[in-house]
């Protein structure tokens, strides 16, 4: 089968198309014929070598951790899934990722694609959706009526986080450029703060939860707006400064996504109901050039919604 791989760490020119062996399912695995995948920042961070101490993998490495397609083979002990099922998943983190025509996925990580969702839309959800879900609900324990600040709401993770928080009944603030304000309000944001003209730390206070997708100075300024005694900051980037957490009497942690088919099924139900929308911002074809171009867009930090790769 065709796959886009890296044989060395480095720039996007390291991504190249090649032939690799077709996957063979284990007892509790399926093979999915890929219809779409998506680009996440972890993809190019892996490509650059930033994660090599965490993942000491042999080359070639196939990046990618979003899968949407149709089951083509089923392991002998798989139950509840059959050949021809439309599925999506955030597969286990291995060196055999989703930039390939076929992908091996553990059966407990699968979720059905709702009938009203395309493969491209489905591919945009798993990694970003589970990241937002776990940050807001498993770690921050966001409740109805609380105030949440979601940084970079127009991005892949942020756009889903805004919707999840609104469905939960929170009051949602988010930071974005002015040209994304109407888009974010259509997703449920109550107030959009233009980061070009306004420092959020000067206009917000008593925030119950901050979801940090930016790190650095933005993360440090976020401590200032949290409610003392009960505020919670959850970051998907660098570990927050615990001295600042103690100073402002709040909780702060960084998290790493855990793949979870049950949670993805909950998200699928929200997509099926129309309460949450999958936001596909850009599409590129599955090819060496398509994936290189998609990486370049992701690295620009100016993508709205998710960047999707389509196989058909």
Secondary structure as UniProt FT lines:
FT   STRAND          2..6
FT   HELIX           12..14
FT   STRAND          16..19
FT   TURN            27..28
FT   STRAND          29..39
FT   HELIX           41..48
FT   TURN            49..54
FT   STRAND          61..62
FT   STRAND          67..74
FT   TURN            76..77
FT   TURN            83..84
FT   STRAND          86..89
FT   STRAND          102..106
FT   HELIX           107..109
FT   STRAND          110..112
FT   TURN            115..116
FT   HELIX           119..123
FT   TURN            124..125
FT   HELIX           126..133
FT   HELIX           134..139
FT   TURN            144..145
FT   STRAND          147..150
FT   TURN            153..154
FT   HELIX           156..168
FT   STRAND          171..176
FT   HELIX           178..180
FT   HELIX           181..187
FT   STRAND          191..194
FT   TURN            195..197
FT   HELIX           200..203
FT   STRAND          209..212
FT   HELIX           216..222
FT   HELIX           223..225
FT   TURN            228..230
FT   STRAND          232..235
FT   HELIX           242..248
FT   STRAND          251..254
FT   HELIX           261..273
FT   STRAND          280..285
FT   HELIX           288..299
FT   TURN            300..301
FT   STRAND          305..310
//
